[in-house]
Amino acid sequence: MQVGTAYLCSHEATTSPLHRAALQSPEGRHTALTRLFSGRPARGIVNRLMRELGPLNPAAPAFPLATAGIAPLRAAAEAKGLSDFTPLWSGQNAATARSLSAADITQEMVTAWR
């Protein structure tokens, strides 16, 4: 079992405000595997780029070129407060991403598993 997404909104995480907002929004429930942002498959919250191009578009640049290819669009959108072209990495259960300390998140998981 993997639980990394649970820590993305922790106090210690360096997750951007746009990414945190997406994780805690209703859109955070809609994820897909994509290679548009890095050139390799990874799961992220579906955003404009993934909707318009298709998350596994075969025309996406290979790793590591995809990151640089999308950088200008990402920077322009983020400057406007938009995450349309931002990789919003997330597992299948973004609802576990909460604003608590990592220690508290871990303790809650341990308690729930007992």
N, C-alpha and C positions, 0 to 999 in steps of 0.2 A: 504494500500500500504506500502511496506517495501523498504527502500532505503539504507540499510547498506553497500552494495557493493560500492556505490558511494563514500564512505569515506575511503575505504581500502588503497588508494594511497595518501590520504591527507597528508599534512606536519605533522600533529599531530599524525597520525597513527603509530603504532609500527610494521606494517606489514614488514616481512623480505624482503630483496632484491630479493630473488628467487620468492617469492609470488607476489611482485609488477611486476616483469618481466613477469610472467605468465598472470597476469591480463591485462597487456598492450600489449600482443602478440595476434596474430591471434587465437592461441589455447584457449584464454580466452573466445571465443564465444561458446566453446563446454563444456557444463556442464552436470552433471548427479547427481542424488541422489545416495549416497553411504553410506555404514556402515563399510567399510574396515578400516577406520582410527580411529574411536571412538567407534564403536560397536552400534551406533545409526544412523539413517538416517540423512544426511545433504547433501546439494548441494555443489559440488566442480568442479573445472576444471578437465576434464578428463586427466589423466596422465598414465604412464606405468602400475602402479599397478592396476588401474581401468580397463584398456584395457585388461590386461592379466588374471585377476581373475574374471572380471565381477563386476560391482560396487555394486551389492546387493548379492554377493555370500553368500549362506546360511552357508558356512563353516567358515565365519569370526567370530572371537571371540566376545563374548557379551561385552557390556559396563560393566566395564571400562577396560577390559583386552586387547581390540584391540590396544589401544594406546601403551601399553608396548610391545605387540607382534611385532609391526612394527618398534619400536624404533631403533634397530640395523641397519636395512636396510636403514631407513631414515637418520640416522647419517652418515653412510658410503657414501650414495649418495650425501648428502648436502656438505660433505667435498670435494667432487669433483665438486661442483657447479651444481649438478643435482637435479631436483625436482621430480624425478621418483617415490618416495615413500613418498612425502610430502603432507599433506592435504592442498590443494589450495582452501580454502573456497571461494565461490563466488555465487552470485545470478545468475539469468538467463541473466542479462545484464551487463557484465563486462565492456562494452564500457563506462559506466558512471564513472568508477574509473579513476580519473585524479589527477595529481600532482598539487593541489591547496590547499589553506588553507581550513579548514572545514567551516569557515565563508563564504568564496567565493563560495564554492560548494552549501551551503545552500541558499545563495542569488541568485545564478543562477537558482536553483530549484523554488524558490518563484517567480522569474521573469517569468520563463517559464510557471508556473501554472496560472499566472494572465492572 
